[in-house]
Every structure is written in structure tokens, then in C-alpha cells.
């Protein structure tokens, strides 16, 4: 954005290209919102008209009618800057939460793999007990023994489930 200074006022000038890019970005946001899971969509702070238009767009299959509806939604979103900033904040918070959930998932997988490896099991068990005091050690040791004895995939999944449940109890 360039600023044009006159003797009495200062006006903000944005090029046509910049305005079109901004409009396309909002339309892309409308596409993203239309594809959100229902629970995330319900958390968005939308006015009644915009929410109804999104419900219509979410019901349409990929077609020119859907594209036209999403362009209309882009126009509705551009009209209300406050609603647009609220949507950005909600989606950003959702992205951060998803990143944290993915990191926890990968950390728990790594801990499970260390628990089930013979050479690192003792250190991993101490780490698991420290990290998750609510972890059921009897059930964990039982599942670990069953996996080591039979190579049972159900026990493999049980170890992960126990770790995930203990992590959920810690955050709750």
C-alpha cells in the first residue's frame, strides 16, 4: 500500500492488484471454512446471514453453483472486518491446537516404541511414570509383557491407548 500525501490530508492508496489479491484471499478463506469439520464450523462467530450462506455452500457438490456461492461468501466476509478477524483468530487457535495434538501424538508414539524395546524399557517406564502420574502401571506392564511374549498388535495398541488416556487425564 502506498500513501499519497497532500497538503492537508493523507490518503491510503492500494493498487488494483493488491485489492484483487486481498479479495481472492478472503474467497480462499471461504473455501477453507466450507471444508471445516462441523464442530469447528459451529465455533466460528458468524452472523446469521453468513452462517446460512455457509450452510447452503456446504450442502452443494463441487460445481459452478458452489463456486458462485463461495464467491458470494467472500463478498459477505469482506463486508465485516470484525467478523473476519474473529474467524482468523478461531482458525489460528484451531491450527495451534492441532499442532499441539499432533506433537503429543508423535511423542506418545515414541514413548510407546521405547517402552516396547527391550533395551530402553526401564528408562522409558521411568519417564512415563514421571510424565504421567495417573498412568496405570499394572495395566501398562501387562500389555508390555503380552506384546513382548506374542508380538500381539492388540497389546501394542493398548500400550498407546493407556499412554494417551493418561495424557488426557493430565490435561483435563
Secondary structure, DSSP 4 states (H G I P E B T S, - for coil): -EEEE-SS-EEEE--HHHHHHHHHHHHHHHHHHHTS-HHHHHHS---HHHHHHHHHHHHS-SSHHHHHHHHHHHHHHHH-HHHHHHHHHHHHHHHHHHHHHHHHHHHHHHHHHHHHSGGGHHHHHHHHHHH-TT--HHHHHHHHHHHHHH--HHHHHHHHHHHHHHHHHHH-
